[in-house]
Amino acid sequence: MEDERKVPGRKGEEGPADGHEPAEAGASSAGGRESGRTTGAEPSELATDARLSEAEHAERAADARLSEAEPSELVADGRLSDAEHAELAADERLRAAIRAGLERGKRRSRPRRRRRLGLGLAAALISLLALTAGAAKVSPAFADALRSVPSLSGFLRLIGENPALLSSIDRDLLQIVGRTAEKDGKWLTVEALVADERRLVVFYRTNLQEFESVPLRLSMLDGQGQVLSAGYSSGYTPPSSESEGSEDSKPDMIDVQMSPGERLPEQVLLRVNQAGVMLEVPLDIDLNKSAGLVREFPLNRTLEIEGQKLIVVSARQTPLQLELKLRKDPANTMEIQGLLNLRLTDESGREWRSTGGFLGDEPVLFFKNGYFQKPKRLTLQADGFYLFAKGQQIVVDTEKRIMLEAPDDRLSMTAPDTSLLQGQLDVSNVLAFRLTGLDERDSLYAYSLLVSSTFTDGSGTKREAGTGRMILHTNPTEGQTIFVELPEEKLPQPLTFDVTSYPGYALRPIEVEMLPD
């Protein structure tokens, strides 16, 4: 099969012709809570209506399943033992919590928000019902978790349709914490956590409220006070009238993904900063709960498109995730920066998308398909490679605000927009690049790593760029704006950066059987 390709040449050169059929692909984003935000255009009313209808169907389906086999009928008949009575009582508490969650989902104050969140809640509940055999029976571990953490139902919407996390709770990996930090009227309570050696999910409540101009800054430290080598994401939802507990508090979660090769320590410190208020909660993690729950299998499959090779080395499952190890061929003339529309698919057609970056020569990708998911078949699929030519540079004069060299004319300099930066970066020392002319596939990739973290100034001195980076994009026609922080000093001009990410791709169907049928 012929490859389809769209990789630009240098500015002033002819690039290969492109004529592509549109294809759906999974979006990749870069950066976390501190580095910036991605904004998107509002969906069309037609799409919104479709989602709302689906949400209503999901809620009705969940309600129908919850109404089956009321325990009181069986108890009245005298057909159950004492142990079964206790188990059904736990089931009834779980059902009551789920019903309460559904009722909260029906009492949203803003219609569009209400139905959009209702779909997520319904998906979480249906996942839970499927996990626990339709809620007619619940595992003792899940029932115990509900007793120990009465607010657990408040976290269901944050968990969403995450079978690895739900099944880990069901298999007794939830650890109760119940610790609170308080200062100047602000507080944070860690209710519970789930962990394996590579990933940590912390469920907490706080009355700190995140605003665009005053973000929450979350970090995790080890026992020696060093920041963990890890990536963070949050399930943050704005405070609203349906939040459990007081109106000025909210349930939230932080998902900590250890860097490749790093192991989660047994003692960590959760630190939250906002507007001068710092709250810290120490966490003791029992890794013995997940000890030995590891499944590894070699793959050693080579993927090749237009002479560029990527080796799928191996996969490793722990309770909370699947890690996929890759290796780039050092002989490649193009830099492979990702896989188009990458997903894992089981025999039923269910898909898992990857998290984590495609960094270095041996990238590791993460999927939320854990040890307790045991599909009969698991297939890695993609539509091609994201790639660009190696050895390209960007040269700018920041004093004159002009671009002297770029890979092509889709890249330009622009003035930093204070309304877009929202106070998160100092405009006086920010370099803003604008990428336009992106087609549908190019626009699905976030180019926050456009340039290297080091650059060379006009005197030939190697310098470090600042740590602050942001990327904003709305739709393919408007493109992407990438902000890069520079040192706060006068710099000899011009400045030369190596290109570390740029639009370009080559299409070819990819399929690797990880667990053959």
PyMOL commands that set and color helices and strands:
alter all, ss='L'
color gray80, all
select helices_A, chain A and resi 45-66+71-77+82-106+111-131+133-135+140-148+150-159+163-170+287-290+418-421+427-429+440-443
alter helices_A, ss='H'
color red, helices_A
select strands_A, chain A and resi 4-6+174-183+186-195+199-206+217-221+230-234+250-258+267-274+277-284+295-305+308-318+321-328+334-340+343-346+351-352+354-355+364-367+378-389+393-397+402-405+411-414+430-435+451-456+462-464+469-473+480-485+495-499+505-515
alter strands_A, ss='S'
color yellow, strands_A
deselect
rebuild
show_as cartoon
